Amino acid sequence: MSDVNEEPTGIDELLERVRRDYVRIEAHEAYSAAQDGEALLVDIRYAALRERDGLVPGALVVERNELEWRLDPRGSHRLPEATGHDLRVVVICNEGYASSLAAVSLHQLGLHRATDLVGGFQAWRSAGLPVMTPAVP
């Protein structure tokens, strides 16, 4: 519970504070790490954005509201990719804001190598990295 006299924190201040606790990753570095099998890319964007803009090939799609349940290595609802606390996870959102908060949440679960993509999917696409058009049902 917060102190009644404590000044509320704005989102910009919160992002600045949480980003001090880990090193964020740029698009080309994330791509190389994934290609080398050194990182798991996790796309937390909601379906409408993935349908509109496309997908990062090879990224695991886990919408934000399920992230902790799916990546907790000790959780009963974890995905097979959630192999341990040493897993290097790179969280990707649309522009690199929600992914910062998600990375910190993963740190709280013990995934100490979790990070996020600076600029999110938009930076990935702007860097000219591969984007897959989603299949139309």
C-alpha positions as CSV (number, residue, x, y, z in Angstrom):
1,M,0.0,0.0,0.0
2,S,1.4,3.4,-0.9
3,D,1.9,6.2,1.6
4,V,-1.0,8.7,1.5
5,N,1.5,11.6,1.4
6,E,3.4,10.0,-1.5
7,E,3.2,12.0,-4.8
8,P,1.5,10.0,-7.6
9,T,3.9,8.7,-10.3
10,G,3.2,9.5,-14.0
11,I,3.7,6.9,-16.7
12,D,6.8,8.7,-18.1
13,E,8.5,8.7,-14.7
14,L,7.5,5.1,-14.1
15,L,9.0,4.0,-17.5
16,E,12.2,5.9,-16.8
17,R,12.5,4.3,-13.4
18,V,11.9,0.7,-14.5
19,R,14.1,1.0,-17.5
20,R,17.1,1.7,-15.2
21,D,17.0,-1.8,-14.0
22,Y,17.8,-3.6,-17.2
23,V,19.4,-3.1,-20.6
24,R,17.0,-2.7,-23.5
25,I,17.8,-4.1,-26.9
26,E,17.8,-2.6,-30.4
27,A,16.1,-4.3,-33.4
28,H,19.2,-5.6,-35.2
29,E,20.6,-7.0,-31.9
30,A,17.3,-8.7,-31.1
31,Y,17.1,-10.2,-34.6
32,S,20.7,-11.6,-34.4
33,A,20.1,-13.0,-30.9
34,A,16.9,-14.8,-32.1
35,Q,18.7,-16.1,-35.2
36,D,21.5,-17.5,-33.1
37,G,19.1,-19.1,-30.7
38,E,20.1,-16.9,-27.9
39,A,16.8,-15.1,-27.3
40,L,13.1,-15.8,-27.5
41,L,11.2,-13.0,-29.1
42,V,7.7,-12.6,-27.6
43,D,5.2,-10.4,-29.4
44,I,2.6,-9.0,-26.9
45,R,0.7,-6.8,-29.4
46,Y,-3.1,-7.4,-29.6
47,A,-4.5,-9.2,-32.6
48,A,-5.7,-6.1,-34.5
49,L,-2.2,-4.7,-34.6
50,R,-0.7,-8.0,-35.7
51,E,-3.3,-8.3,-38.4
52,R,-2.7,-4.7,-39.5
53,D,1.1,-4.6,-39.5
54,G,2.2,-8.2,-39.7
55,L,4.3,-10.6,-37.6
56,V,7.9,-10.9,-36.6
57,P,8.9,-14.3,-38.0
58,G,9.7,-16.8,-35.3
59,A,8.3,-14.7,-32.5
60,L,6.1,-16.3,-29.9
61,V,2.7,-14.5,-29.8
62,V,1.5,-14.1,-26.2
63,E,-0.9,-11.2,-25.6
64,R,0.0,-9.0,-22.7
65,N,-2.8,-10.2,-20.4
66,E,-1.4,-13.8,-20.5
67,L,2.3,-13.1,-20.5
68,E,3.2,-13.9,-16.9
69,W,1.1,-17.1,-16.9
70,R,2.7,-18.3,-20.1
71,L,6.3,-17.5,-19.4
72,D,6.6,-18.4,-15.7
73,P,8.9,-21.5,-15.7
74,R,7.2,-22.7,-12.5
75,G,3.6,-21.9,-13.6
76,S,1.0,-24.5,-14.4
77,H,0.0,-22.6,-17.6
78,R,3.5,-22.1,-19.0
79,L,4.3,-22.6,-22.6
80,P,7.0,-25.2,-23.6
81,E,9.3,-22.3,-24.5
82,A,9.3,-21.2,-20.8
83,T,12.3,-23.4,-20.1
84,G,13.8,-21.7,-17.1
85,H,14.6,-18.5,-15.3
86,D,17.8,-18.0,-17.3
87,L,15.8,-17.7,-20.6
88,R,16.6,-14.5,-22.5
89,V,13.2,-13.0,-23.4
90,V,12.8,-10.0,-25.7
91,V,9.3,-8.5,-25.3
92,I,7.9,-6.7,-28.3
93,C,5.0,-4.4,-28.2
94,N,3.9,-1.8,-30.8
95,E,6.2,1.1,-29.9
96,G,8.3,0.0,-26.9
97,Y,6.3,1.2,-24.0
98,A,4.0,-1.6,-22.8
99,S,6.9,-4.0,-23.4
100,S,9.1,-2.2,-20.8
101,L,6.4,-2.7,-18.1
102,A,6.0,-6.3,-19.2
103,A,9.8,-6.9,-19.1
104,V,9.9,-5.6,-15.5
105,S,7.0,-7.9,-14.6
106,L,9.0,-10.9,-16.0
107,H,11.9,-9.8,-13.9
108,Q,9.7,-10.0,-10.8
109,L,9.0,-13.6,-11.8
110,G,12.7,-14.3,-11.8
111,L,13.3,-14.1,-15.5
112,H,16.3,-11.9,-14.9
113,R,17.4,-11.7,-18.5
114,A,14.1,-10.4,-19.8
115,T,14.3,-7.2,-21.8
116,D,12.3,-5.3,-24.4
117,L,12.7,-4.0,-27.9
118,V,13.5,-0.3,-28.1
119,G,10.8,1.2,-30.4
120,G,8.8,-2.1,-30.5
121,F,7.5,-3.6,-33.7
122,Q,7.5,-0.2,-35.4
123,A,11.3,0.0,-34.9
124,W,11.7,-3.6,-36.1
125,R,9.9,-2.8,-39.4
126,S,11.7,0.5,-39.8
127,A,15.0,-1.3,-39.5
128,G,14.1,-3.3,-42.6
129,L,13.9,-6.6,-40.6
130,P,11.7,-9.4,-41.8
131,V,7.9,-9.0,-41.4
132,M,5.4,-11.7,-42.2
133,T,1.9,-10.9,-43.4
134,P,-0.6,-12.8,-41.3
135,A,-2.6,-15.5,-43.0
136,V,-6.2,-14.5,-43.7
137,P,-8.6,-17.1,-42.4
